[in-house]
């Protein structure tokens, strides 16, 4: 079973970590790197996705820590 995808999104002059569908942020951060580190840990624990946005709200990163429907293929 997977948890909620974790979003890192701009929030005024800060960065918010939110579970998908949540209205309130789980936590606010002064910088994006700290928010990404926090969200990555939640996504790993919940076997979900981490989705990052740039300061304009456009998705610029997606990482899966769960059941990835399109896992990378090894080239070995």
N, CA, C and O atoms as a CHARMM CRD file, in Angstrom:
* protein
*
  304
    1    1 UNK  N      0.84300  -1.18600   0.00000 PROA 1      0.00000
    2    1 UNK  CA     0.00000   0.00000   0.00000 PROA 1      0.00000
    3    1 UNK  C      0.88600   1.24500   0.00000 PROA 1      0.00000
    4    1 UNK  O      1.89500   1.31300   0.70200 PROA 1      0.00000
    5    2 UNK  N      0.48900   2.20700  -0.78900 PROA 2      0.00000
    6    2 UNK  CA     1.28400   3.42400  -0.87200 PROA 2      0.00000
    7    2 UNK  C      0.57900   4.57600  -0.17800 PROA 2      0.00000
    8    2 UNK  O     -0.64300   4.58200  -0.02400 PROA 2      0.00000
    9    3 UNK  N      1.37600   5.54800   0.23600 PROA 3      0.00000
   10    3 UNK  CA     0.83700   6.73100   0.88900 PROA 3      0.00000
   11    3 UNK  C      0.58900   7.83100  -0.12200 PROA 3      0.00000
   12    3 UNK  O      0.61200   7.60400  -1.33200 PROA 3      0.00000
   13    4 UNK  N      0.35400   9.01900   0.39100 PROA 4      0.00000
   14    4 UNK  CA     0.09700  10.17200  -0.46600 PROA 4      0.00000
   15    4 UNK  C      1.38500  10.65100  -1.11200 PROA 4      0.00000
   16    4 UNK  O      2.44600  10.66900  -0.48600 PROA 4      0.00000
   17    5 UNK  N      1.27400  11.04000  -2.37300 PROA 5      0.00000
   18    5 UNK  CA     2.40600  11.67400  -3.02900 PROA 5      0.00000
   19    5 UNK  C      2.72400  12.97100  -2.29600 PROA 5      0.00000
   20    5 UNK  O      1.82800  13.65300  -1.80000 PROA 5      0.00000
   21    6 UNK  N      4.00000  13.29900  -2.23400 PROA 6      0.00000
   22    6 UNK  CA     4.46700  14.49100  -1.53200 PROA 6      0.00000
   23    6 UNK  C      4.85400  15.56500  -2.53300 PROA 6      0.00000
   24    6 UNK  O      5.63900  15.32400  -3.45000 PROA 6      0.00000
   25    7 UNK  N      4.30500  16.73300  -2.35100 PROA 7      0.00000
   26    7 UNK  CA     4.57000  17.87000  -3.23200 PROA 7      0.00000
   27    7 UNK  C      5.42800  18.90400  -2.50900 PROA 7      0.00000
   28    7 UNK  O      5.19500  19.21200  -1.34000 PROA 7      0.00000
   29    8 UNK  N      6.42700  19.43700  -3.22300 PROA 8      0.00000
   30    8 UNK  CA     7.19000  20.59400  -2.75000 PROA 8      0.00000
   31    8 UNK  C      6.79400  21.73100  -3.66900 PROA 8      0.00000
   32    8 UNK  O      7.04800  21.69900  -4.87300 PROA 8      0.00000
   33    9 UNK  N      6.16600  22.73700  -3.07800 PROA 9      0.00000
   34    9 UNK  CA     5.56500  23.80300  -3.86400 PROA 9      0.00000
   35    9 UNK  C      5.84900  25.17100  -3.24200 PROA 9      0.00000
   36    9 UNK  O      5.98000  25.27600  -2.02200 PROA 9      0.00000
   37   10 UNK  N      5.94500  26.22000  -4.06200 PROA 10     0.00000
   38   10 UNK  CA     6.15000  27.55100  -3.48900 PROA 10     0.00000
   39   10 UNK  C      4.93900  27.98700  -2.67200 PROA 10     0.00000
   40   10 UNK  O      3.79400  27.70800  -3.02900 PROA 10     0.00000
   41   11 UNK  N      5.21800  28.67800  -1.56800 PROA 11     0.00000
   42   11 UNK  CA     4.15700  29.15100  -0.68400 PROA 11     0.00000
   43   11 UNK  C      4.57500  30.52000  -0.15200 PROA 11     0.00000
   44   11 UNK  O      5.36400  30.62000   0.78800 PROA 11     0.00000
   45   12 UNK  N      4.03800  31.56300  -0.76200 PROA 12     0.00000
   46   12 UNK  CA     4.47500  32.93100  -0.46800 PROA 12     0.00000
   47   12 UNK  C      5.98600  33.01600  -0.66800 PROA 12     0.00000
   48   12 UNK  O      6.46800  32.75400  -1.77000 PROA 12     0.00000
   49   13 UNK  N      6.74700  33.37600   0.36500 PROA 13     0.00000
   50   13 UNK  CA     8.20800  33.45600   0.21200 PROA 13     0.00000
   51   13 UNK  C      8.88900  32.22500   0.79400 PROA 13     0.00000
   52   13 UNK  O     10.09300  32.24800   1.05000 PROA 13     0.00000
   53   14 UNK  N      8.14500  31.16600   1.00300 PROA 14     0.00000
   54   14 UNK  CA     8.68600  29.92500   1.56600 PROA 14     0.00000
   55   14 UNK  C      8.39400  28.75800   0.63400 PROA 14     0.00000
   56   14 UNK  O      7.84200  28.94100  -0.45100 PROA 14     0.00000
   57   15 UNK  N      8.76900  27.55500   1.06400 PROA 15     0.00000
   58   15 UNK  CA     8.49300  26.32300   0.33600 PROA 15     0.00000
   59   15 UNK  C      7.67100  25.40900   1.22800 PROA 15     0.00000
   60   15 UNK  O      8.01900  25.18200   2.38700 PROA 15     0.00000
   61   16 UNK  N      6.57200  24.88200   0.68000 PROA 16     0.00000
   62   16 UNK  CA     5.67500  24.01700   1.43400 PROA 16     0.00000
   63   16 UNK  C      5.84100  22.56100   1.00900 PROA 16     0.00000
   64   16 UNK  O      6.04600  22.26600  -0.16800 PROA 16     0.00000
   65   17 UNK  N      5.75000  21.66200   1.97400 PROA 17     0.00000
   66   17 UNK  CA     5.64300  20.23400   1.70600 PROA 17     0.00000
   67   17 UNK  C      4.19800  19.87200   2.01900 PROA 17     0.00000
   68   17 UNK  O      3.70700  20.11000   3.12300 PROA 17     0.00000
   69   18 UNK  N      3.52100  19.28700   1.02100 PROA 18     0.00000
   70   18 UNK  CA     2.10600  18.92100   1.17500 PROA 18     0.00000
   71   18 UNK  C      1.88100  17.50700   0.67700 PROA 18     0.00000
   72   18 UNK  O      2.45200  17.09400  -0.33200 PROA 18     0.00000
   73   19 UNK  N      1.05400  16.77600   1.38500 PROA 19     0.00000
   74   19 UNK  CA     0.57000  15.50400   0.87200 PROA 19     0.00000
   75   19 UNK  C     -0.47200  15.78700  -0.19500 PROA 19     0.00000
   76   19 UNK  O     -1.24000  16.74200  -0.07400 PROA 19     0.00000
   77   20 UNK  N     -0.50700  14.96000  -1.25100 PROA 20     0.00000
   78   20 UNK  CA    -1.46600  15.16100  -2.34400 PROA 20     0.00000
   79   20 UNK  C     -2.88200  15.25900  -1.78800 PROA 20     0.00000
   80   20 UNK  O     -3.31400  14.41800  -0.99900 PROA 20     0.00000
   81   21 UNK  N     -3.59200  16.29300  -2.20900 PROA 21     0.00000
   82   21 UNK  CA    -4.97400  16.48300  -1.78700 PROA 21     0.00000
   83   21 UNK  C     -5.14400  17.23800  -0.47900 PROA 21     0.00000
   84   21 UNK  O     -6.26000  17.62800  -0.13400 PROA 21     0.00000
   85   22 UNK  N     -4.06600  17.44800   0.25000 PROA 22     0.00000
   86   22 UNK  CA    -4.15900  18.18000   1.50900 PROA 22     0.00000
   87   22 UNK  C     -4.24300  19.67400   1.25000 PROA 22     0.00000
   88   22 UNK  O     -3.55900  20.19600   0.36900 PROA 22     0.00000
   89   23 UNK  N     -5.07500  20.36000   2.01200 PROA 23     0.00000
   90   23 UNK  CA    -5.17500  21.81100   1.88400 PROA 23     0.00000
   91   23 UNK  C     -4.06100  22.51400   2.64800 PROA 23     0.00000
   92   23 UNK  O     -3.53600  23.53300   2.20100 PROA 23     0.00000
   93   24 UNK  N     -3.70700  21.96300   3.80000 PROA 24     0.00000
   94   24 UNK  CA    -2.66000  22.57000   4.62900 PROA 24     0.00000
   95   24 UNK  C     -1.31200  21.91100   4.35300 PROA 24     0.00000
   96   24 UNK  O     -1.23200  20.72100   4.05000 PROA 24     0.00000
   97   25 UNK  N     -0.27100  22.70300   4.46400 PROA 25     0.00000
   98   25 UNK  CA     1.08800  22.17900   4.32100 PROA 25     0.00000
   99   25 UNK  C      1.44800  21.33100   5.53600 PROA 25     0.00000
  100   25 UNK  O      1.05100  21.63600   6.66100 PROA 25     0.00000
  101   26 UNK  N      2.19200  20.28100   5.30000 PROA 26     0.00000
  102   26 UNK  CA     2.72000  19.47600   6.39200 PROA 26     0.00000
  103   26 UNK  C      3.74800  20.29100   7.16100 PROA 26     0.00000
  104   26 UNK  O      3.79800  20.25900   8.39000 PROA 26     0.00000
  105   27 UNK  N      4.57900  21.03500   6.39900 PROA 27     0.00000
  106   27 UNK  CA     5.62500  21.85700   7.00500 PROA 27     0.00000
  107   27 UNK  C      6.07900  22.90100   5.99100 PROA 27     0.00000
  108   27 UNK  O      6.06100  22.64800   4.78600 PROA 27     0.00000
  109   28 UNK  N      6.48500  24.07200   6.47200 PROA 28     0.00000
  110   28 UNK  CA     7.02600  25.13800   5.62800 PROA 28     0.00000
  111   28 UNK  C      8.51900  25.27700   5.87400 PROA 28     0.00000
  112   28 UNK  O      9.00600  25.06600   6.98400 PROA 28     0.00000
  113   29 UNK  N      9.23600  25.63800   4.81200 PROA 29     0.00000
  114   29 UNK  CA    10.69300  25.78600   4.88800 PROA 29     0.00000
  115   29 UNK  C     11.10800  27.10000   4.24100 PROA 29     0.00000
  116   29 UNK  O     10.41900  27.62100   3.36400 PROA 29     0.00000
  117   30 UNK  N     12.24600  27.62700   4.68800 PROA 30     0.00000
  118   30 UNK  CA    12.79100  28.85300   4.11400 PROA 30     0.00000
  119   30 UNK  C     13.44800  28.60400   2.76100 PROA 30     0.00000
  120   30 UNK  O     13.50900  29.51000   1.93000 PROA 30     0.00000
  121   31 UNK  N     13.94500  27.37500   2.52600 PROA 31     0.00000
  122   31 UNK  CA    14.57500  27.09600   1.24000 PROA 31     0.00000
  123   31 UNK  C     14.11100  25.75800   0.67900 PROA 31     0.00000
  124   31 UNK  O     13.69100  24.86600   1.41600 PROA 31     0.00000
  125   32 UNK  N     14.19700  25.64400  -0.63000 PROA 32     0.00000
  126   32 UNK  CA    13.68300  24.47000  -1.33100 PROA 32     0.00000
  127   32 UNK  C     14.45900  23.20300  -0.99000 PROA 32     0.00000
  128   32 UNK  O     13.86100  22.13300  -0.87600 PROA 32     0.00000
  129   33 UNK  N     15.77200  23.30000  -0.82700 PROA 33     0.00000
  130   33 UNK  CA    16.58700  22.11100  -0.52500 PROA 33     0.00000
  131   33 UNK  C     16.11700  21.42500   0.75900 PROA 33     0.00000
  132   33 UNK  O     16.00000  20.20000   0.80500 PROA 33     0.00000
  133   34 UNK  N     15.85200  22.21000   1.79100 PROA 34     0.00000
  134   34 UNK  CA    15.37600  21.62400   3.04800 PROA 34     0.00000
  135   34 UNK  C     14.00200  20.98000   2.87200 PROA 34     0.00000
  136   34 UNK  O     13.73200  19.91100   3.42100 PROA 34     0.00000
  137   35 UNK  N     13.14600  21.63600   2.10700 PROA 35     0.00000
  138   35 UNK  CA    11.81100  21.08800   1.84600 PROA 35     0.00000
  139   35 UNK  C     11.91600  19.77800   1.06800 PROA 35     0.00000
  140   35 UNK  O     11.19300  18.82600   1.36600 PROA 35     0.00000
  141   36 UNK  N     12.79800  19.71700   0.08400 PROA 36     0.00000
  142   36 UNK  CA    12.97400  18.50200  -0.71900 PROA 36     0.00000
  143   36 UNK  C     13.49100  17.35400   0.13800 PROA 36     0.00000
  144   36 UNK  O     13.03300  16.22100  -0.00500 PROA 36     0.00000
  145   37 UNK  N     14.43300  17.63200   1.02000 PROA 37     0.00000
  146   37 UNK  CA    14.97700  16.59200   1.90100 PROA 37     0.00000
  147   37 UNK  C     13.89100  16.02800   2.79900 PROA 37     0.00000
  148   37 UNK  O     13.78500  14.81200   2.96300 PROA 37     0.00000
  149   38 UNK  N     13.08900  16.89900   3.37600 PROA 38     0.00000
  150   38 UNK  CA    11.99200  16.47900   4.24300 PROA 38     0.00000
  151   38 UNK  C     10.96100  15.65500   3.46500 PROA 38     0.00000
  152   38 UNK  O     10.54900  14.58600   3.91600 PROA 38     0.00000
  153   39 UNK  N     10.54800  16.15200   2.30200 PROA 39     0.00000
  154   39 UNK  CA     9.53800  15.47500   1.48600 PROA 39     0.00000
  155   39 UNK  C     10.04500  14.12700   0.97500 PROA 39     0.00000
  156   39 UNK  O      9.28000  13.16600   0.88700 PROA 39     0.00000
  157   40 UNK  N     11.31500  14.05900   0.64400 PROA 40     0.00000
  158   40 UNK  CA    11.90800  12.80300   0.15500 PROA 40     0.00000
  159   40 UNK  C     11.81300  11.71700   1.22500 PROA 40     0.00000
  160   40 UNK  O     11.50500  10.56500   0.91700 PROA 40     0.00000
  161   41 UNK  N     12.07100  12.07500   2.45800 PROA 41     0.00000
  162   41 UNK  CA    12.00500  11.10200   3.55200 PROA 41     0.00000
  163   41 UNK  C     10.57300  10.59500   3.73900 PROA 41     0.00000
  164   41 UNK  O     10.36000   9.40300   3.95600 PROA 41     0.00000
  165   42 UNK  N      9.60000  11.49000   3.65600 PROA 42     0.00000
  166   42 UNK  CA     8.19600  11.07800   3.77400 PROA 42     0.00000
  167   42 UNK  C      7.83200  10.15000   2.61000 PROA 42     0.00000
  168   42 UNK  O      7.21600   9.10500   2.81500 PROA 42     0.00000
  169   43 UNK  N      8.21500  10.53600   1.39600 PROA 43     0.00000
  170   43 UNK  CA     7.89200   9.72900   0.21600 PROA 43     0.00000
  171   43 UNK  C      8.51600   8.33400   0.32300 PROA 43     0.00000
  172   43 UNK  O      7.88500   7.34000  -0.03500 PROA 43     0.00000
  173   44 UNK  N      9.74400   8.26500   0.81300 PROA 44     0.00000
  174   44 UNK  CA    10.39200   6.95800   1.00200 PROA 44     0.00000
  175   44 UNK  C      9.63500   6.12800   2.03800 PROA 44     0.00000
  176   44 UNK  O      9.37800   4.94400   1.81700 PROA 44     0.00000
  177   45 UNK  N      9.28200   6.73800   3.15500 PROA 45     0.00000
  178   45 UNK  CA     8.56600   6.02900   4.21900 PROA 45     0.00000
  179   45 UNK  C      7.19900   5.54000   3.75700 PROA 45     0.00000
  180   45 UNK  O      6.74700   4.47100   4.17000 PROA 45     0.00000
  181   46 UNK  N      6.54200   6.31400   2.90600 PROA 46     0.00000
  182   46 UNK  CA     5.19600   5.98200   2.45900 PROA 46     0.00000
  183   46 UNK  C      5.17100   5.25700   1.11400 PROA 46     0.00000
  184   46 UNK  O      4.10100   4.92000   0.60800 PROA 46     0.00000
  185   47 UNK  N      6.34600   5.01900   0.53900 PROA 47     0.00000
  186   47 UNK  CA     6.44500   4.36400  -0.77700 PROA 47     0.00000
  187   47 UNK  C      5.58000   5.09800  -1.80200 PROA 47     0.00000
  188   47 UNK  O      4.75400   4.49800  -2.48900 PROA 47     0.00000
  189   48 UNK  N      5.79300   6.40300  -1.88500 PROA 48     0.00000
  190   48 UNK  CA     4.99600   7.24200  -2.78100 PROA 48     0.00000
  191   48 UNK  C      5.92500   8.05700  -3.68000 PROA 48     0.00000
  192   48 UNK  O      7.12200   7.78300  -3.76100 PROA 48     0.00000
  193   49 UNK  N      5.37000   9.04400  -4.34100 PROA 49     0.00000
  194   49 UNK  CA     6.13900   9.88500  -5.25000 PROA 49     0.00000
  195   49 UNK  C      6.48800  11.22000  -4.59900 PROA 49     0.00000
  196   49 UNK  O      5.76300  11.72800  -3.74300 PROA 49     0.00000
  197   50 UNK  N      7.60800  11.76400  -5.02700 PROA 50     0.00000
  198   50 UNK  CA     8.02100  13.11600  -4.65000 PROA 50     0.00000
  199   50 UNK  C      7.90800  13.96200  -5.90900 PROA 50     0.00000
  200   50 UNK  O      8.49800  13.64100  -6.94100 PROA 50     0.00000
  201   51 UNK  N      7.14800  15.03700  -5.81500 PROA 51     0.00000
  202   51 UNK  CA     6.93700  15.92000  -6.95900 PROA 51     0.00000
  203   51 UNK  C      7.36500  17.31900  -6.55600 PROA 51     0.00000
  204   51 UNK  O      6.84000  17.88200  -5.59500 PROA 51     0.00000
  205   52 UNK  N      8.31100  17.87900  -7.28300 PROA 52     0.00000
  206   52 UNK  CA     8.81200  19.21800  -6.98700 PROA 52     0.00000
  207   52 UNK  C      8.37300  20.21600  -8.04000 PROA 52     0.00000
  208   52 UNK  O      8.27600  19.89200  -9.22400 PROA 52     0.00000
  209   53 UNK  N      8.10800  21.43500  -7.59400 PROA 53     0.00000
  210   53 UNK  CA     7.74000  22.51800  -8.49900 PROA 53     0.00000
  211   53 UNK  C      8.78700  23.62400  -8.43200 PROA 53     0.00000
  212   53 UNK  O      9.48300  23.79000  -7.43000 PROA 53     0.00000
  213   54 UNK  N      8.87800  24.37900  -9.53300 PROA 54     0.00000
  214   54 UNK  CA     9.76400  25.54000  -9.49900 PROA 54     0.00000
  215   54 UNK  C      9.00900  26.71400  -8.87400 PROA 54     0.00000
  216   54 UNK  O      7.85700  26.56700  -8.46700 PROA 54     0.00000
  217   55 UNK  N      9.65100  27.86700  -8.79700 PROA 55     0.00000
  218   55 UNK  CA     9.03800  29.00400  -8.11300 PROA 55     0.00000
  219   55 UNK  C      7.80500  29.54300  -8.83100 PROA 55     0.00000
  220   55 UNK  O      7.06300  30.34800  -8.26800 PROA 55     0.00000
  221   56 UNK  N      7.58000  29.10300 -10.07800 PROA 56     0.00000
  222   56 UNK  CA     6.40200  29.51700 -10.82900 PROA 56     0.00000
  223   56 UNK  C      5.29500  28.46300 -10.78300 PROA 56     0.00000
  224   56 UNK  O      4.25600  28.61900 -11.42600 PROA 56     0.00000
  225   57 UNK  N      5.52200  27.38600 -10.01600 PROA 57     0.00000
  226   57 UNK  CA     4.50900  26.35000  -9.85900 PROA 57     0.00000
  227   57 UNK  C      4.54300  25.25500 -10.91400 PROA 57     0.00000
  228   57 UNK  O      3.66100  24.39700 -10.93800 PROA 57     0.00000
  229   58 UNK  N      5.55600  25.27000 -11.79600 PROA 58     0.00000
  230   58 UNK  CA     5.66700  24.22700 -12.81300 PROA 58     0.00000
  231   58 UNK  C      6.42100  23.02700 -12.24500 PROA 58     0.00000
  232   58 UNK  O      7.41700  23.19200 -11.54100 PROA 58     0.00000
  233   59 UNK  N      5.94700  21.82800 -12.54900 PROA 59     0.00000
  234   59 UNK  CA     6.62300  20.60900 -12.09000 PROA 59     0.00000
  235   59 UNK  C      7.99300  20.52600 -12.75800 PROA 59     0.00000
  236   59 UNK  O      8.10800  20.62300 -13.97900 PROA 59     0.00000
  237   60 UNK  N      9.02800  20.34500 -11.93900 PROA 60     0.00000
  238   60 UNK  CA    10.37000  20.22700 -12.49400 PROA 60     0.00000
  239   60 UNK  C     11.11900  19.00700 -11.96300 PROA 60     0.00000
  240   60 UNK  O     12.30300  18.82800 -12.24700 PROA 60     0.00000
  241   61 UNK  N     10.41700  18.15900 -11.18300 PROA 61     0.00000
  242   61 UNK  CA    11.05800  16.95600 -10.66600 PROA 61     0.00000
  243   61 UNK  C      9.99000  15.95600 -10.24500 PROA 61     0.00000
  244   61 UNK  O      8.97800  16.31900  -9.64600 PROA 61     0.00000
  245   62 UNK  N     10.23600  14.69200 -10.57100 PROA 62     0.00000
  246   62 UNK  CA     9.37600  13.60300 -10.10600 PROA 62     0.00000
  247   62 UNK  C     10.27700  12.41500  -9.78400 PROA 62     0.00000
  248   62 UNK  O     11.07400  11.98200 -10.61700 PROA 62     0.00000
  249   63 UNK  N     10.14100  11.89900  -8.57900 PROA 63     0.00000
  250   63 UNK  CA    10.87300  10.69100  -8.18000 PROA 63     0.00000
  251   63 UNK  C      9.89900   9.74200  -7.50600 PROA 63     0.00000
  252   63 UNK  O      9.08000  10.15500  -6.68600 PROA 63     0.00000
  253   64 UNK  N      9.99300   8.47300  -7.85600 PROA 64     0.00000
  254   64 UNK  CA     9.12300   7.46800  -7.27300 PROA 64     0.00000
  255   64 UNK  C      9.89400   6.67100  -6.23200 PROA 64     0.00000
  256   64 UNK  O     11.00900   6.21700  -6.49000 PROA 64     0.00000
  257   65 UNK  N      9.30000   6.50200  -5.05600 PROA 65     0.00000
  258   65 UNK  CA     9.89800   5.70100  -3.99100 PROA 65     0.00000
  259   65 UNK  C      8.98500   4.54300  -3.62600 PROA 65     0.00000
  260   65 UNK  O      9.07500   3.98700  -2.53100 PROA 65     0.00000
  261   66 UNK  N      8.10300   4.18600  -4.55500 PROA 66     0.00000
  262   66 UNK  CA     7.17200   3.09300  -4.30000 PROA 66     0.00000
  263   66 UNK  C      7.10500   2.17500  -5.49200 PROA 66     0.00000
  264   66 UNK  O      8.12300   1.83600  -6.09400 PROA 66     0.00000
  265   67 UNK  N      5.90500   1.77900  -5.82500 PROA 67     0.00000
  266   67 UNK  CA     5.68900   0.90800  -6.96100 PROA 67     0.00000
  267   67 UNK  C      5.62700   1.74200  -8.22400 PROA 67     0.00000
  268   67 UNK  O      4.55500   2.19400  -8.62600 PROA 67     0.00000
  269   68 UNK  N      6.76400   1.94600  -8.84600 PROA 68     0.00000
  270   68 UNK  CA     6.87200   2.74900 -10.05000 PROA 68     0.00000
  271   68 UNK  C      6.28400   1.96800 -11.22500 PROA 68     0.00000
  272   68 UNK  O      6.76000   0.87600 -11.53600 PROA 68     0.00000
  273   69 UNK  N      5.25500   2.51200 -11.88300 PROA 69     0.00000
  274   69 UNK  CA     4.67900   1.80100 -13.01500 PROA 69     0.00000
  275   69 UNK  C      5.62800   1.74100 -14.21700 PROA 69     0.00000
  276   69 UNK  O      5.43100   0.92900 -15.12000 PROA 69     0.00000
  277   70 UNK  N      6.64800   2.59300 -14.23000 PROA 70     0.00000
  278   70 UNK  CA     7.63100   2.61600 -15.31400 PROA 70     0.00000
  279   70 UNK  C      9.04100   2.61300 -14.73900 PROA 70     0.00000
  280   70 UNK  O      9.75500   3.60800 -14.86000 PROA 70     0.00000
  281   71 UNK  N      9.45300   1.51400 -14.11600 PROA 71     0.00000
  282   71 UNK  CA    10.78200   1.48400 -13.50500 PROA 71     0.00000
  283   71 UNK  C     11.87300   1.59400 -14.56100 PROA 71     0.00000
  284   71 UNK  O     11.66800   1.18800 -15.70500 PROA 71     0.00000
  285   72 UNK  N     13.03200   2.13800 -14.19200 PROA 72     0.00000
  286   72 UNK  CA    14.13400   2.23100 -15.15100 PROA 72     0.00000
  287   72 UNK  C     14.61300   0.84700 -15.55100 PROA 72     0.00000
  288   72 UNK  O     14.59300  -0.09000 -14.75200 PROA 72     0.00000
  289   73 UNK  N     15.04000   0.73400 -16.79200 PROA 73     0.00000
  290   73 UNK  CA    15.55200  -0.53800 -17.28300 PROA 73     0.00000
  291   73 UNK  C     17.05900  -0.54800 -17.15500 PROA 73     0.00000
  292   73 UNK  O     17.72800   0.38300 -17.60200 PROA 73     0.00000
  293   74 UNK  N     17.59900  -1.59200 -16.54700 PROA 74     0.00000
  294   74 UNK  CA    19.05000  -1.71300 -16.41500 PROA 74     0.00000
  295   74 UNK  C     19.66000  -1.92300 -17.79500 PROA 74     0.00000
  296   74 UNK  O     19.09000  -2.61600 -18.63800 PROA 74     0.00000
  297   75 UNK  N     20.82400  -1.31900 -18.01700 PROA 75     0.00000
  298   75 UNK  CA    21.49900  -1.44800 -19.30300 PROA 75     0.00000
  299   75 UNK  C     22.62800  -2.44900 -19.24700 PROA 75     0.00000
  300   75 UNK  O     23.42700  -2.53600 -20.17900 PROA 75     0.00000
  301   76 UNK  N     22.70700  -3.21500 -18.15800 PROA 76     0.00000
  302   76 UNK  CA    23.77900  -4.19700 -18.01800 PROA 76     0.00000
  303   76 UNK  C     23.46100  -5.46100 -18.77100 PROA 76     0.00000
  304   76 UNK  O     24.25600  -6.40000 -18.76400 PROA 76     0.00000
